[in-house]
Amino acid sequence: MEHAIEKDRKGRIKISRLNGGQQKFRLLMIGTAIFTVIGFFLLDYSGLQLWPAITGTLGNLKMMFLEPQLNQVGFGSAMYQVLVTLSLAFLSTILGAAISIFLAFGAAVNLSRPWVSRSIKGFITVIRAVPTVLWVLIFAIAAGLGAVAAVIGMLFHSVAYLVKAYSEAFEEIDEGKIEALRATGSSYAHILFQVVVPQTKSFLIAWTFLRFEINFGVAVAMGAAAGAGGIGYELFMSSSFYYDMNEVGMITYMILIVAVILELAANKLKNAA
């Protein structure tokens, strides 16, 4: 029988049995440790020269982060590609937010019928379970590699993500207020847009901007994987085609600076809301 050792207020040791969640967490950690150890033994170490590999890695890191510079692409062109990536992320986020807020009204258990809520939540769970990159590749088959497939794929996953976030924010509203408004004869639209949305706008803004940050990172990756262009494509070309570690470092710094700016903007928007 599993037990947990705790101390009471007087410092005396007391033993209590682990609950189901604690036991599952312990099993998860044990399983993770076992698979990690097994993974090290399954790696192919043949032909590995440890010291040259370490020195080579340190040399590449030095060129990337201590000697960054743009060699193949100009600074103006690189900034334009950053804007392209931001545009892809913004488009998929703003369209996803517009669709998600209406689906979230149906997904929230306090704003719709139970069967409607269960249906929407089940649908978005399936969508959310599939990684964004797979959605992009799926739509690339129909639309072809490029920005269109990237935007639709990110949009699909953004909707699933934001519907869950928005609906949970709506469900936190005091049920008594909604019932009082219904008793006064307020329309469904009045309740949604005059009460529900204003009370949760800070959460909606925060979740939307968080998804925008996520989509920016995804757009960087999709620039190479789906041929969507942007700074991600330049990063791919520099690292695999030109093998220019100096340029890889500069592009990495540019992406990092944009990510920091987005984080600061998100905090300001949340405080202003």
C-alpha positions as CSV (number, residue, x, y, z in Angstrom):
1,M,0.0,0.0,0.0
2,E,1.4,3.4,-1.0
3,H,1.8,6.0,1.7
4,A,3.0,9.6,1.9
5,I,4.9,11.0,4.8
6,E,3.8,14.4,6.0
7,K,4.2,16.6,9.1
8,D,1.5,18.2,11.2
9,R,1.7,21.7,12.7
10,K,3.6,20.5,15.7
11,G,6.3,18.9,13.5
12,R,5.2,15.3,14.2
13,I,5.4,12.9,11.3
14,K,2.2,11.4,10.1
15,I,1.6,8.8,7.3
16,S,-1.2,9.1,4.9
17,R,-2.1,7.0,1.9
18,L,-1.5,8.4,-1.6
19,N,-4.6,9.3,-3.5
20,G,-5.3,8.1,-7.1
21,G,-3.8,11.2,-8.7
22,Q,-0.6,11.0,-6.7
23,Q,-0.1,7.3,-7.6
24,K,-0.7,8.0,-11.3
25,F,1.9,10.9,-11.1
26,R,4.4,8.6,-9.4
27,L,3.9,5.9,-12.0
28,L,4.2,8.5,-14.8
29,M,7.6,9.7,-13.4
30,I,8.9,6.2,-13.0
31,G,7.9,5.3,-16.5
32,T,9.5,8.5,-17.9
33,A,12.7,7.6,-16.1
34,I,12.7,4.0,-17.4
35,F,12.1,5.1,-21.0
36,T,14.8,7.8,-20.7
37,V,17.4,5.2,-19.6
38,I,16.3,2.7,-22.2
39,G,16.6,5.4,-24.9
40,F,20.2,6.1,-24.1
41,F,21.0,2.4,-24.6
42,L,19.1,2.2,-27.9
43,L,21.0,5.1,-29.5
44,D,23.5,4.2,-32.2
45,Y,26.9,5.4,-31.0
46,S,28.9,3.7,-33.7
47,G,31.4,6.1,-35.4
48,L,30.8,8.7,-32.7
49,Q,34.0,10.6,-31.8
50,L,33.0,12.3,-28.6
51,W,35.7,15.0,-28.2
52,P,35.6,16.2,-31.9
53,A,31.8,16.3,-31.5
54,I,32.0,18.5,-28.4
55,T,34.6,20.9,-29.8
56,G,32.7,21.1,-33.1
57,T,29.4,21.9,-31.2
58,L,31.2,24.6,-29.1
59,G,32.7,26.1,-32.3
60,N,29.3,26.3,-34.0
61,L,27.7,27.8,-30.9
62,K,30.5,30.4,-30.8
63,M,29.9,31.4,-34.4
64,M,26.1,31.4,-33.9
65,F,25.8,33.5,-30.7
66,L,29.1,35.4,-30.4
67,E,29.7,36.2,-34.0
68,P,26.2,36.7,-35.6
69,Q,26.0,38.4,-38.9
70,L,23.9,38.3,-42.1
71,N,25.9,37.1,-45.1
72,Q,23.5,35.6,-47.6
73,V,20.4,37.8,-46.9
74,G,20.5,41.5,-46.3
75,F,19.1,43.1,-43.1
76,G,16.2,44.8,-45.0
77,S,15.2,41.5,-46.6
78,A,15.5,39.7,-43.2
79,M,13.2,42.3,-41.6
80,Y,10.7,41.8,-44.4
81,Q,10.7,38.1,-43.9
82,V,10.1,38.6,-40.1
83,L,7.0,40.7,-41.1
84,V,5.8,37.9,-43.4
85,T,6.1,35.5,-40.5
86,L,4.2,37.9,-38.2
87,S,1.5,38.3,-40.8
88,L,1.0,34.6,-41.1
89,A,0.7,34.3,-37.3
90,F,-1.6,37.3,-37.1
91,L,-4.0,36.2,-39.9
92,S,-4.4,32.7,-38.4
93,T,-4.9,34.1,-34.9
94,I,-7.4,36.8,-35.7
95,L,-9.5,34.5,-37.9
96,G,-9.3,31.8,-35.3
97,A,-10.4,34.2,-32.5
98,A,-13.4,35.4,-34.6
99,I,-14.6,31.8,-35.2
100,S,-13.7,30.6,-31.7
101,I,-15.7,33.1,-29.7
102,F,-18.9,32.0,-31.4
103,L,-18.1,28.3,-30.9
104,A,-17.2,29.0,-27.3
105,F,-20.7,30.3,-26.6
106,G,-21.9,26.9,-27.6
107,A,-19.2,25.0,-25.8
108,A,-19.7,26.7,-22.4
109,V,-22.1,24.6,-20.3
110,N,-23.7,27.6,-18.7
111,L,-24.6,29.3,-22.0
112,S,-25.9,26.4,-24.1
113,R,-27.6,23.0,-24.0
114,P,-25.6,20.1,-22.6
115,W,-25.6,18.1,-25.9
116,V,-24.4,21.1,-27.8
117,S,-21.5,21.7,-25.3
118,R,-20.5,18.1,-25.4
119,S,-20.5,17.9,-29.2
120,I,-18.4,21.0,-29.6
121,K,-15.9,20.0,-26.9
122,G,-15.6,16.5,-28.4
123,F,-14.9,18.0,-31.8
124,I,-12.3,20.4,-30.7
125,T,-10.6,17.7,-28.6
126,V,-10.0,15.6,-31.7
127,I,-8.6,18.7,-33.6
128,R,-6.4,19.7,-30.7
129,A,-5.0,16.2,-30.4
130,V,-3.4,16.4,-33.8
131,P,-0.2,18.6,-33.9
132,T,-0.4,21.8,-35.9
133,V,2.4,20.7,-38.3
134,L,0.2,17.7,-39.3
135,W,-2.8,19.9,-40.0
136,V,-0.6,22.1,-42.1
137,L,0.7,19.1,-44.1
138,I,-2.8,17.7,-44.5
139,F,-4.0,21.0,-46.0
140,A,-0.8,21.2,-48.1
141,I,-2.1,18.1,-49.9
142,A,-5.2,20.0,-51.0
143,A,-3.9,23.6,-51.3
144,G,-0.3,22.9,-52.1
145,L,2.8,23.9,-50.1
146,G,2.8,27.6,-49.3
147,A,1.3,30.3,-47.1
148,V,-2.3,29.2,-47.7
149,A,-1.7,25.7,-46.2
150,A,0.2,27.2,-43.3
151,V,-2.5,29.7,-42.4
152,I,-5.3,27.1,-42.7
153,G,-3.4,24.6,-40.6
154,M,-2.6,27.1,-37.9
155,L,-6.2,28.4,-38.0
156,F,-7.6,24.9,-37.5
157,H,-5.5,24.3,-34.4
158,S,-6.0,27.9,-33.1
159,V,-9.7,27.4,-33.2
160,A,-9.5,24.2,-31.1
161,Y,-7.1,25.9,-28.6
162,L,-9.1,29.1,-28.3
163,V,-12.6,27.5,-28.0
164,K,-11.4,25.6,-25.0
165,A,-9.8,28.7,-23.4
166,Y,-12.7,31.0,-24.1
167,S,-15.4,28.5,-23.0
168,E,-13.6,27.9,-19.7
169,A,-13.5,31.7,-19.1
170,F,-17.2,31.9,-19.8
171,E,-18.0,29.1,-17.4
172,E,-16.3,31.0,-14.6
173,I,-19.0,33.7,-14.7
174,D,-21.4,33.6,-11.8
175,E,-24.4,31.6,-12.8
176,G,-26.7,33.7,-10.7
177,K,-26.0,36.8,-12.8
178,I,-27.0,35.0,-16.0
179,E,-30.2,33.6,-14.4
180,A,-31.1,37.0,-13.2
181,L,-30.8,38.5,-16.6
182,R,-32.8,35.7,-18.1
183,A,-35.5,36.3,-15.5
184,T,-35.7,40.0,-16.6
185,G,-36.3,38.9,-20.2
186,S,-32.9,39.8,-21.6
187,S,-32.2,38.3,-25.0
188,Y,-29.5,35.7,-25.5
189,A,-27.4,38.1,-27.6
190,H,-27.7,40.8,-24.9
191,I,-26.4,38.4,-22.2
192,L,-23.5,37.3,-24.4
193,F,-22.3,40.7,-25.7
194,Q,-23.3,43.0,-22.8
195,V,-22.4,40.8,-19.9
196,V,-20.4,37.7,-20.7
197,V,-17.9,39.2,-23.1
198,P,-17.2,42.4,-21.1
199,Q,-16.7,40.4,-17.9
200,T,-14.2,38.1,-19.5
201,K,-12.5,40.4,-21.9
202,S,-9.2,40.4,-20.0
203,F,-9.0,36.6,-20.2
204,L,-10.0,36.7,-23.9
205,I,-7.3,39.2,-24.8
206,A,-4.7,37.3,-22.8
207,W,-5.5,33.9,-24.4
208,T,-5.7,35.4,-27.8
209,F,-2.3,37.0,-27.6
210,L,-0.8,33.9,-26.1
211,R,-2.1,32.0,-29.1
212,F,-0.6,34.7,-31.3
213,E,2.8,34.1,-29.7
214,I,2.4,30.3,-30.3
215,N,1.4,30.9,-33.9
216,F,4.5,33.0,-34.5
217,G,6.7,30.2,-33.3
218,V,4.7,27.7,-35.5
219,A,4.9,30.1,-38.5
220,V,8.7,30.1,-38.1
221,A,8.8,26.3,-38.3
222,M,6.2,26.2,-41.1
223,G,8.3,28.5,-43.2
224,A,10.6,25.6,-44.0
225,A,8.3,22.6,-43.4
226,A,5.4,23.9,-45.6
227,G,7.2,26.3,-47.8
228,A,5.3,29.2,-46.3
229,G,8.2,31.6,-46.6
230,G,9.1,34.1,-43.9
231,I,12.1,34.1,-41.6
232,G,11.7,30.4,-41.0
233,Y,12.6,29.6,-44.6
234,E,15.7,31.9,-44.4
235,L,16.7,30.0,-41.2
236,F,16.3,26.7,-42.9
237,M,18.3,27.8,-45.9
238,S,21.1,29.2,-43.7
239,S,21.4,26.1,-41.6
240,S,21.0,23.3,-44.2
241,F,21.7,24.8,-47.6
242,Y,24.4,27.5,-47.0
243,Y,25.5,26.1,-43.6
244,D,26.2,29.6,-42.4
245,M,26.3,29.4,-38.6
246,N,26.9,33.2,-38.3
247,E,23.6,33.9,-40.2
248,V,21.8,31.2,-38.2
249,G,22.8,33.0,-35.0
250,M,21.7,36.4,-36.3
251,I,18.3,35.1,-37.5
252,T,17.9,33.3,-34.1
253,Y,18.5,36.6,-32.3
254,M,16.0,38.4,-34.5
255,I,13.3,35.8,-33.7
256,L,14.1,36.0,-30.0
257,I,13.8,39.8,-30.0
258,V,10.4,39.6,-31.7
259,A,9.3,37.0,-29.2
260,V,10.3,39.2,-26.3
261,I,8.5,42.2,-27.8
262,L,5.4,40.1,-28.2
263,E,5.6,39.0,-24.6
264,L,5.9,42.6,-23.3
265,A,3.0,43.7,-25.5
266,A,0.9,40.9,-24.2
267,N,1.6,42.0,-20.6
268,K,0.7,45.6,-21.4
269,L,-2.6,44.6,-23.1
270,K,-3.6,42.4,-20.3
271,N,-2.9,45.1,-17.7
272,A,-4.8,47.7,-19.8
273,A,-7.8,45.4,-20.1
